[in-house]
């Protein structure tokens, strides 16, 4: 019964945290005056990987790895490449392509995976 519950509730949790963390990251980035897309991607990837780790009762680290791979694929499709925004900060780079949002998103996912690895190591599983 636990596995069935995982297969129903865990994906819903992951999608929900993706939306909440992405919106929160975008808000934080915007309020901080920095480019909000990389901040939103970092927050969303970090939260998704850790939520996948905690949502499954068995194979936690494997679920976190799969969430990272699936998230990287989705990020590649949606934000690779992206364009620098038209702001004073980027000057002549405005509207030129960049890999920055994708790389920052991956960094968030890998940080979440690193934390999941440390948690797994401490739990001894």
FIVEXNU-379021 format. One record per residue (C-alpha): residue number from 1; y, z, x. Coordinates in nm, 2 decimals, padded with zeros to 4 digits, always signed. Layout:
BEGIN
<rec><num>NUM</num><c2>Y</c2><c3>Z</c3><c1>X</c1></rec>
...
***
This chain:
BEGIN
<rec><num>1</num><c2>+00.00</c2><c3>+00.00</c3><c1>+00.00</c1></rec>
<rec><num>2</num><c2>+00.23</c2><c3>+00.07</c3><c1>+00.29</c1></rec>
<rec><num>3</num><c2>+00.20</c2><c3>-00.28</c3><c1>+00.42</c1></rec>
<rec><num>4</num><c2>+00.28</c2><c3>-00.43</c3><c1>+00.08</c1></rec>
<rec><num>5</num><c2>+00.58</c2><c3>-00.21</c3><c1>+00.06</c1></rec>
<rec><num>6</num><c2>+00.70</c2><c3>-00.32</c3><c1>+00.40</c1></rec>
<rec><num>7</num><c2>+00.66</c2><c3>-00.69</c3><c1>+00.31</c1></rec>
<rec><num>8</num><c2>+00.87</c2><c3>-00.64</c3><c1>+00.00</c1></rec>
<rec><num>9</num><c2>+01.14</c2><c3>-00.39</c3><c1>+00.11</c1></rec>
<rec><num>10</num><c2>+01.19</c2><c3>-00.47</c3><c1>+00.48</c1></rec>
<rec><num>11</num><c2>+01.32</c2><c3>-00.83</c3><c1>+00.43</c1></rec>
<rec><num>12</num><c2>+01.55</c2><c3>-00.71</c3><c1>+00.16</c1></rec>
<rec><num>13</num><c2>+01.68</c2><c3>-00.43</c3><c1>+00.40</c1></rec>
<rec><num>14</num><c2>+01.73</c2><c3>-00.68</c3><c1>+00.68</c1></rec>
<rec><num>15</num><c2>+01.92</c2><c3>-00.93</c3><c1>+00.47</c1></rec>
<rec><num>16</num><c2>+02.13</c2><c3>-00.65</c3><c1>+00.32</c1></rec>
<rec><num>17</num><c2>+02.22</c2><c3>-00.50</c3><c1>+00.66</c1></rec>
<rec><num>18</num><c2>+02.30</c2><c3>-00.85</c3><c1>+00.79</c1></rec>
<rec><num>19</num><c2>+02.56</c2><c3>-00.89</c3><c1>+00.52</c1></rec>
<rec><num>20</num><c2>+02.71</c2><c3>-00.55</c3><c1>+00.55</c1></rec>
<rec><num>21</num><c2>+02.72</c2><c3>-00.54</c3><c1>+00.93</c1></rec>
<rec><num>22</num><c2>+02.85</c2><c3>-00.89</c3><c1>+00.96</c1></rec>
<rec><num>23</num><c2>+03.13</c2><c3>-00.82</c3><c1>+00.71</c1></rec>
<rec><num>24</num><c2>+03.21</c2><c3>-00.49</c3><c1>+00.88</c1></rec>
<rec><num>25</num><c2>+03.21</c2><c3>-00.65</c3><c1>+01.22</c1></rec>
<rec><num>26</num><c2>+03.44</c2><c3>-00.93</c3><c1>+01.10</c1></rec>
<rec><num>27</num><c2>+03.68</c2><c3>-00.67</c3><c1>+00.95</c1></rec>
<rec><num>28</num><c2>+03.68</c2><c3>-00.47</c3><c1>+01.27</c1></rec>
<rec><num>29</num><c2>+03.74</c2><c3>-00.78</c3><c1>+01.48</c1></rec>
<rec><num>30</num><c2>+04.02</c2><c3>-00.89</c3><c1>+01.25</c1></rec>
<rec><num>31</num><c2>+04.19</c2><c3>-00.55</c3><c1>+01.24</c1></rec>
<rec><num>32</num><c2>+04.16</c2><c3>-00.52</c3><c1>+01.62</c1></rec>
<rec><num>33</num><c2>+04.34</c2><c3>-00.86</c3><c1>+01.67</c1></rec>
<rec><num>34</num><c2>+04.04</c2><c3>-01.02</c3><c1>+01.84</c1></rec>
<rec><num>35</num><c2>+03.83</c2><c3>-01.32</c3><c1>+01.73</c1></rec>
<rec><num>36</num><c2>+03.63</c2><c3>-01.19</c3><c1>+01.45</c1></rec>
<rec><num>37</num><c2>+03.33</c2><c3>-01.43</c3><c1>+01.46</c1></rec>
<rec><num>38</num><c2>+03.18</c2><c3>-01.30</c3><c1>+01.79</c1></rec>
<rec><num>39</num><c2>+03.23</c2><c3>-00.94</c3><c1>+01.68</c1></rec>
<rec><num>40</num><c2>+03.07</c2><c3>-01.01</c3><c1>+01.34</c1></rec>
<rec><num>41</num><c2>+02.77</c2><c3>-01.19</c3><c1>+01.51</c1></rec>
<rec><num>42</num><c2>+02.72</c2><c3>-00.90</c3><c1>+01.76</c1></rec>
<rec><num>43</num><c2>+02.73</c2><c3>-00.64</c3><c1>+01.49</c1></rec>
<rec><num>44</num><c2>+02.50</c2><c3>-00.84</c3><c1>+01.25</c1></rec>
<rec><num>45</num><c2>+02.24</c2><c3>-00.91</c3><c1>+01.52</c1></rec>
<rec><num>46</num><c2>+02.24</c2><c3>-00.56</c3><c1>+01.65</c1></rec>
<rec><num>47</num><c2>+02.19</c2><c3>-00.41</c3><c1>+01.30</c1></rec>
<rec><num>48</num><c2>+01.93</c2><c3>-00.67</c3><c1>+01.20</c1></rec>
<rec><num>49</num><c2>+01.71</c2><c3>-00.61</c3><c1>+01.50</c1></rec>
<rec><num>50</num><c2>+01.72</c2><c3>-00.23</c3><c1>+01.46</c1></rec>
<rec><num>51</num><c2>+01.67</c2><c3>-00.24</c3><c1>+01.09</c1></rec>
<rec><num>52</num><c2>+01.36</c2><c3>-00.46</c3><c1>+01.14</c1></rec>
<rec><num>53</num><c2>+01.24</c2><c3>-00.20</c3><c1>+01.39</c1></rec>
<rec><num>54</num><c2>+01.29</c2><c3>+00.09</c3><c1>+01.15</c1></rec>
<rec><num>55</num><c2>+01.19</c2><c3>-00.09</c3><c1>+00.82</c1></rec>
<rec><num>56</num><c2>+00.83</c2><c3>-00.17</c3><c1>+00.92</c1></rec>
<rec><num>57</num><c2>+00.58</c2><c3>+00.12</c3><c1>+00.93</c1></rec>
<rec><num>58</num><c2>+00.35</c2><c3>-00.07</c3><c1>+01.17</c1></rec>
<rec><num>59</num><c2>+00.42</c2><c3>-00.32</c3><c1>+01.44</c1></rec>
<rec><num>60</num><c2>+00.78</c2><c3>-00.20</c3><c1>+01.47</c1></rec>
<rec><num>61</num><c2>+00.86</c2><c3>-00.36</c3><c1>+01.80</c1></rec>
<rec><num>62</num><c2>+00.69</c2><c3>-00.68</c3><c1>+01.70</c1></rec>
<rec><num>63</num><c2>+00.91</c2><c3>-00.69</c3><c1>+01.39</c1></rec>
<rec><num>64</num><c2>+01.22</c2><c3>-00.63</c3><c1>+01.60</c1></rec>
<rec><num>65</num><c2>+01.12</c2><c3>-00.92</c3><c1>+01.83</c1></rec>
<rec><num>66</num><c2>+01.06</c2><c3>-01.15</c3><c1>+01.54</c1></rec>
<rec><num>67</num><c2>+01.40</c2><c3>-01.06</c3><c1>+01.39</c1></rec>
<rec><num>68</num><c2>+01.57</c2><c3>-01.14</c3><c1>+01.72</c1></rec>
<rec><num>69</num><c2>+01.39</c2><c3>-01.48</c3><c1>+01.74</c1></rec>
<rec><num>70</num><c2>+01.46</c2><c3>-01.57</c3><c1>+01.38</c1></rec>
<rec><num>71</num><c2>+01.82</c2><c3>-01.45</c3><c1>+01.41</c1></rec>
<rec><num>72</num><c2>+01.87</c2><c3>-01.65</c3><c1>+01.72</c1></rec>
<rec><num>73</num><c2>+01.74</c2><c3>-01.96</c3><c1>+01.55</c1></rec>
<rec><num>74</num><c2>+01.97</c2><c3>-01.91</c3><c1>+01.25</c1></rec>
<rec><num>75</num><c2>+02.27</c2><c3>-01.84</c3><c1>+01.47</c1></rec>
<rec><num>76</num><c2>+02.19</c2><c3>-02.15</c3><c1>+01.67</c1></rec>
<rec><num>77</num><c2>+02.20</c2><c3>-02.36</c3><c1>+01.36</c1></rec>
<rec><num>78</num><c2>+02.51</c2><c3>-02.21</c3><c1>+01.21</c1></rec>
<rec><num>79</num><c2>+02.74</c2><c3>-02.13</c3><c1>+01.50</c1></rec>
<rec><num>80</num><c2>+02.63</c2><c3>-02.34</c3><c1>+01.80</c1></rec>
<rec><num>81</num><c2>+02.86</c2><c3>-02.48</c3><c1>+01.91</c1></rec>
<rec><num>82</num><c2>+03.18</c2><c3>-02.34</c3><c1>+01.76</c1></rec>
<rec><num>83</num><c2>+03.55</c2><c3>-02.40</c3><c1>+01.83</c1></rec>
<rec><num>84</num><c2>+03.81</c2><c3>-02.17</c3><c1>+01.97</c1></rec>
<rec><num>85</num><c2>+04.05</c2><c3>-02.06</c3><c1>+01.71</c1></rec>
<rec><num>86</num><c2>+04.41</c2><c3>-02.17</c3><c1>+01.71</c1></rec>
<rec><num>87</num><c2>+04.59</c2><c3>-01.86</c3><c1>+01.84</c1></rec>
<rec><num>88</num><c2>+04.83</c2><c3>-01.78</c3><c1>+02.12</c1></rec>
<rec><num>89</num><c2>+04.55</c2><c3>-01.60</c3><c1>+02.30</c1></rec>
<rec><num>90</num><c2>+04.35</c2><c3>-01.92</c3><c1>+02.36</c1></rec>
<rec><num>91</num><c2>+04.64</c2><c3>-02.16</c3><c1>+02.42</c1></rec>
<rec><num>92</num><c2>+04.51</c2><c3>-02.50</c3><c1>+02.52</c1></rec>
<rec><num>93</num><c2>+04.15</c2><c3>-02.41</c3><c1>+02.44</c1></rec>
<rec><num>94</num><c2>+04.22</c2><c3>-02.42</c3><c1>+02.06</c1></rec>
<rec><num>95</num><c2>+03.97</c2><c3>-02.65</c3><c1>+01.88</c1></rec>
<rec><num>96</num><c2>+03.76</c2><c3>-02.70</c3><c1>+02.19</c1></rec>
<rec><num>97</num><c2>+03.39</c2><c3>-02.62</c3><c1>+02.16</c1></rec>
<rec><num>98</num><c2>+03.25</c2><c3>-02.29</c3><c1>+02.30</c1></rec>
<rec><num>99</num><c2>+02.92</c2><c3>-02.11</c3><c1>+02.31</c1></rec>
<rec><num>100</num><c2>+03.09</c2><c3>-01.77</c3><c1>+02.31</c1></rec>
<rec><num>101</num><c2>+03.01</c2><c3>-01.67</c3><c1>+01.95</c1></rec>
<rec><num>102</num><c2>+02.64</c2><c3>-01.76</c3><c1>+02.00</c1></rec>
<rec><num>103</num><c2>+02.61</c2><c3>-01.58</c3><c1>+02.33</c1></rec>
<rec><num>104</num><c2>+02.78</c2><c3>-01.26</c3><c1>+02.20</c1></rec>
<rec><num>105</num><c2>+02.55</c2><c3>-01.27</c3><c1>+01.90</c1></rec>
<rec><num>106</num><c2>+02.25</c2><c3>-01.29</c3><c1>+02.13</c1></rec>
<rec><num>107</num><c2>+02.39</c2><c3>-01.00</c3><c1>+02.33</c1></rec>
<rec><num>108</num><c2>+02.40</c2><c3>-00.79</c3><c1>+02.02</c1></rec>
<rec><num>109</num><c2>+02.04</c2><c3>-00.88</c3><c1>+01.93</c1></rec>
<rec><num>110</num><c2>+01.92</c2><c3>-00.80</c3><c1>+02.29</c1></rec>
<rec><num>111</num><c2>+02.10</c2><c3>-00.47</c3><c1>+02.29</c1></rec>
<rec><num>112</num><c2>+01.93</c2><c3>-00.38</c3><c1>+01.96</c1></rec>
<rec><num>113</num><c2>+01.59</c2><c3>-00.49</c3><c1>+02.11</c1></rec>
<rec><num>114</num><c2>+01.66</c2><c3>-00.28</c3><c1>+02.42</c1></rec>
<rec><num>115</num><c2>+01.72</c2><c3>+00.03</c3><c1>+02.20</c1></rec>
<rec><num>116</num><c2>+01.40</c2><c3>-00.05</c3><c1>+02.00</c1></rec>
<rec><num>117</num><c2>+01.21</c2><c3>-00.07</c3><c1>+02.33</c1></rec>
<rec><num>118</num><c2>+01.34</c2><c3>+00.26</c3><c1>+02.45</c1></rec>
<rec><num>119</num><c2>+01.25</c2><c3>+00.42</c3><c1>+02.11</c1></rec>
<rec><num>120</num><c2>+00.90</c2><c3>+00.27</c3><c1>+02.13</c1></rec>
<rec><num>121</num><c2>+00.86</c2><c3>+00.40</c3><c1>+02.48</c1></rec>
<rec><num>122</num><c2>+00.96</c2><c3>+00.75</c3><c1>+02.38</c1></rec>
<rec><num>123</num><c2>+00.74</c2><c3>+00.75</c3><c1>+02.07</c1></rec>
<rec><num>124</num><c2>+00.44</c2><c3>+00.64</c3><c1>+02.29</c1></rec>
<rec><num>125</num><c2>+00.33</c2><c3>+00.36</c3><c1>+02.06</c1></rec>
***
